[in-house]
Amino acid sequence: MTEDFLHYIWRQKKFKPLQLSTIEGEPLVIHRFGYQNHDAGPDFSDARVQIGDQLWVGNIEIHVRSSDWNRHAHQDDRAYNNVILHVVYEHDSEVQNARGIILPTLSLQGRFDESLYWRYERLLNNQSPIPCQRHLPTIDPFIVEKMLETVSIERLSSKAGIISGLMSQNQNDWNATFYHWLCRGFGLKINEGPMEVLARHLSWVVVHKHQQRIDQLEALFFGTAGMLEEPKDDYSRALAREYRFLSHKYNLKSMEPSVWKFARLRPAAFPSLRMAQLAALICKHANLFSQIIQTGTIEQMYNLLSVEVTDYWNHHYRLGSFTEQKIGEIGTQFRDILVINVIIPFLFVYGLFKDEPFYKQRAIDLLDQMKAENNKVVRMYKELGFPIKSALDSQAVAQLSKHYCKPKKCLNCAIGTDILKKKDDQ
């Protein structure tokens, strides 16, 4: 037995809810099961239960065994003082909260169809990358489509916490927050951390003052990144001179250059070239954030990201490193990565913060206008019959794979719970 399964039993009300009583023998009536809490604290909040003649409103905590309460140290945690009912599978000990109050306990053992649990166990023990793989032909396509719709919105919303933190750092300035978020995006996974540090060292206030001068923007970015400490050619020496003046003016501190990762990256993905592209993008658009939130089609979005770097960066992927190949512009693959993973999620979260459904729908529509991504995960789900027609769908299966299939969170997935409803295991 697992806690996740008991959460499912409670959430879906898959047990006999009539003629209940606590372990202590008091009549129990559940008026409201509560809302599942996915953060720290009790498992379900805002529940309403009647024990004997007393009505209680508060939290529900669920464990496999009663003694798990003490094993998890809840008896010393005041956050659990508002637990009104302890729900367990097996009652093996009396427990109390931090106030010394003994908790009323409900045991679910014998109150649900235990074959449901064994079907769940067989699903979990499946060694396929997607646990429900062999069951998919029996699933109603409508259920699959609804689950993909759910996880696509979930994936867009997942950035809200990070952006909220950036908003606090930037005193609720949307332009500064978007700049910070864009810097992270230009770092991709490999250099996301250093790019975030760069954005903190080099504020939007300073960047905004100089965004009409590409030479000054490059000097600010490369100097703050620590890439101008040993200039290797005339171009980098000119940037270094400019940075010395600007760093003194704004009291800027340079980063340690060793934080930047170049190993195992294609030259076109080097952080130096990405900084040059970012500087060109900021220089081209005086009000980039305003233009982003007004963009209605994916073609317009692509046009916003179509920028020309200075001629130097057409033939350099690193300061002092010349190449005959022209590599400066933002490529179509990187452009799509920026749109899918940076710009559209920010637009969606903007609508979420502003309580403006219009912007959230625009974000969804833009994703739906883009072609589906082509990667290992997408191909795997496509081969299994998942309807993947656009980037909205490919982002959905990426979320499904990472947060449901790989960790085997089948009980939180509409597809998994539909399989559990079936009486046979064919």
Stockholm file with secondary structure:
# STOCKHOLM 1.0

chainA/1-426         MTEDFLHYIWRQKKFKPLQLSTIEGEPLVIHRFGYQNHDAGPDFSDARVQIGDQLWVGNIEIHVRSSDWNRHAHQDDRAYNNVILHVVYEHDSEVQNARGIILPTLSLQGRFDESLYWRYERLLNNQSPIPCQRHLPTIDPFIVEKMLETVSIERLSSKAGIISGLMSQNQNDWNATFYHWLCRGFGLKINEGPMEVLARHLSWVVVHKHQQRIDQLEALFFGTAGMLEEPKDDYSRALAREYRFLSHKYNLKSMEPSVWKFARLRPAAFPSLRMAQLAALICKHANLFSQIIQTGTIEQMYNLLSVEVTDYWNHHYRLGSFTEQKIGEIGTQFRDILVINVIIPFLFVYGLFKDEPFYKQRAIDLLDQMKAENNKVVRMYKELGFPIKSALDSQAVAQLSKHYCKPKKCLNCAIGTDILKKKDDQ
#=GR chainA/1-426 SS CCHHHHHHHHHTTCSCCSSEECTTSCEEEEEECCEECCSSSCSEEEEEEEETTEEEEEEEEEEEETTHHHHTTGGGCGGGTTEEEEEEEECCSCCBCTTCCBCCEEECTTSSCTHHHHHHHHHHTCCSSSTTGGGGGGSCHHHHHHHHHHHHHHHHHTTHHHHHHHHHHTTTCHHHHHHHHHHHHHTHHHHHHHHHHHHHHSCHHHHHHTTTCHHHHHHHHHHHTTTTSSCCSHHHHHHHHHHHHHHHHHTCCCCCGGGSCCTTCCGGGCHHHHHHHHHHHHHHCTTHHHHHHHCCSHHHHHHHTCCCCCGGGGSEEETTEECSSCCCSCCHHHHHHHIIIIIHHHHHHHHHHHTCHHHHHHHHHHHHHSCCCCSHHHHHHHHTTCCCCSHHHHHHHHHHIIIIITTTCGGGSHHHHHHHHCSSCC
#=GC SS_cons         CCHHHHHHHHHTTCSCCSSEECTTSCEEEEEECCEECCSSSCSEEEEEEEETTEEEEEEEEEEEETTHHHHTTGGGCGGGTTEEEEEEEECCSCCBCTTCCBCCEEECTTSSCTHHHHHHHHHHTCCSSSTTGGGGGGSCHHHHHHHHHHHHHHHHHTTHHHHHHHHHHTTTCHHHHHHHHHHHHHTHHHHHHHHHHHHHHSCHHHHHHTTTCHHHHHHHHHHHTTTTSSCCSHHHHHHHHHHHHHHHHHTCCCCCGGGSCCTTCCGGGCHHHHHHHHHHHHHHCTTHHHHHHHCCSHHHHHHHTCCCCCGGGGSEEETTEECSSCCCSCCHHHHHHHIIIIIHHHHHHHHHHHTCHHHHHHHHHHHHHSCCCCSHHHHHHHHTTCCCCSHHHHHHHHHHIIIIITTTCGGGSHHHHHHHHCSSCC
//
